[in-house]
């Protein structure tokens, strides 16, 4: 999925994105926020190594409660809440 996002971003250099990492509800709020932001940072680094310029990435955020797909505390279900998402932030004229 990230390879496809990188390919699209290389073709649309005017696109600007925001990367948001998320995590499950386990742990303290500080810990989960830090972990969520670290997930977003991993995505930013991958995109950078795939030829995406830092000017296309407007930010990396960590959100500990981003539309969690699993609302129960089952460990297998909670893994779906550990992810990173890419949002279109804006687009500038070429």
C-alpha positions in Angstrom: 0.0 0.0 0.0 2.8 2.4 0.8 4.6 1.7 -2.4 1.4 2.6 -4.3 1.1 5.8 -2.3 4.7 6.7 -3.0 4.2 6.1 -6.8 1.1 8.3 -6.8 2.9 11.1 -4.9 5.8 10.9 -7.3 3.4 11.5 -10.2 1.6 14.3 -8.3 4.4 16.5 -6.9 1.9 19.2 -6.2 0.1 17.0 -3.6 0.7 17.6 0.1 0.0 15.0 2.7 -0.4 14.6 6.5 0.7 11.3 8.0 -1.2 10.2 11.1 -0.1 7.3 13.2 -2.5 5.6 15.6 -2.3 2.9 18.2 -4.5 0.8 20.4 -6.0 1.9 23.7 -3.5 0.0 25.9 -1.0 1.9 28.0 -0.9 5.5 29.2 -2.0 8.4 27.1 1.6 9.7 26.8 3.0 6.3 25.8 0.3 5.6 23.2 0.7 9.1 21.7 4.5 8.6 21.4 4.0 5.2 19.8 1.4 6.6 17.4 3.7 9.4 16.3 6.6 6.9 15.9 4.4 4.9 13.5 3.8 8.0 11.4 7.5 8.8 11.4 8.3 5.3 10.0 5.9 6.0 7.1 7.5 9.4 6.5 10.9 7.8 6.4 9.7 5.1 4.0 8.2 7.7 1.7 11.4 9.8 1.8 13.4 6.7 0.9 11.0 6.2 -2.0 11.7 9.6 -3.6 9.0 11.7 -1.9 10.3 15.1 -1.0 9.9 16.6 2.5 8.0 19.5 0.9 5.2 17.1 0.1 4.8 16.0 3.7 3.3 18.8 5.8 3.5 16.9 9.0 3.4 13.7 11.1 1.0 13.4 14.0 0.3 10.8 16.5 -3.3 10.3 17.5 -4.1 7.7 20.1 -7.9 7.6 19.3 -8.3 7.8 15.5 -11.6 6.1 14.5 -10.4 2.9 16.1 -11.8 -0.1 14.1 -11.8 -2.3 17.2 -13.6 -1.1 20.2 -13.1 -4.1 22.4 -10.0 -5.0 24.4 -9.3 -8.3 22.7 -5.5 -8.4 21.7 -6.1 -9.8 18.3 -8.8 -7.2 17.5 -6.7 -4.3 18.9 -3.9 -4.9 16.4 -6.2 -3.3 13.7 -5.9 0.0 15.7 -2.1 0.0 15.3 -1.6 1.8 11.9 -0.7 4.9 10.0 -2.9 6.8 7.6 -2.1 9.3 4.9 -4.4 12.3 4.5 -4.4 14.7 1.6 -3.5 18.0 3.2 -3.6 20.3 0.1 -2.5 20.7 -3.4 -0.6 23.6 -4.9 -0.6 24.7 -8.5 2.5 23.3 -10.4 
